[in-house]
């Protein structure tokens, strides 16, 4: 699994009332390992008593900046985000895993592409990194951003976005949508629902000219935008998205409790990792294979524990397991028996999984 490095905090700055930007000091000897692509995230780690807590936050800086910055929005009762927003200060240290994630697409300096971005709230974090990178490195490409917030005062990175619009004059269009403030043009009031996306496709967006679309926000918005763009003729494989999970839906909860009933008590689990084998027995109390493995002493990779980041991905070699939720694996990966271990519940007496594939 990836190494964890203690990094010094260079700066902690308030971006809005409940969002903080953290800048890390990456020493020269770690710069190669911490090199990143636009759209990737850093996983931060801290000890809370006996518990190791990790959270992944998208990098909001661009690889062209030689800066490592994440923006963290305070979530009510979110232990990590509250700590960052209220306690963390410059010169403190935090354990950090090197960048990972596959949200972005490769930069092509000769490309002349049209990128479309949809973001809600702190979903802007990976998006602003992508916008800056593509504009800086692809002089012939253009970007359109459709950005949803509650109020004008809660818009994260308003100033940075306006700077980018000026710096790359004529190549970045930004449209702000607000849910709790009324403005004169009705189109820009309220959520990005299917009607609104249809209107955008008939006015501001030339769907035939779009090369790549990136959507970052909560599930319902994300799938509504994706499906509406597809109905308007956009090829599905041009749409890339990253989900900001806000909790399990009622349907997810019902599915999880059904799965719990199917869960085999006493399943024998074998983990293959780094050429080593690790064995343990899973009990009815264990919530998922990853946590049961960590409890039994295995050193396994994880970050979000929410079925989103795929850091805990492994492959079933023998036996069967079901996932409570899966926001990360595609159909073809499921066909090849890949599994998110943080969501996995064994449904056979024996389960063998491999983390090295
Ligand atoms: S740890 Fe992120 S999907 Fe499992």
Boltz pocket constraint, residues with backbone or C-beta under 6 A from the ligand:
constraints:
  - pocket:
      binder: B
      contacts: [[A, 301], [A, 302], [A, 303], [A, 304], [A, 305], [A, 306], [A, 307], [A, 308], [A, 309], [A, 310], [A, 311], [A, 312], [A, 313], [A, 328], [A, 340], [A, 341], [A, 342], [A, 343]]
      max_distance: 6.0
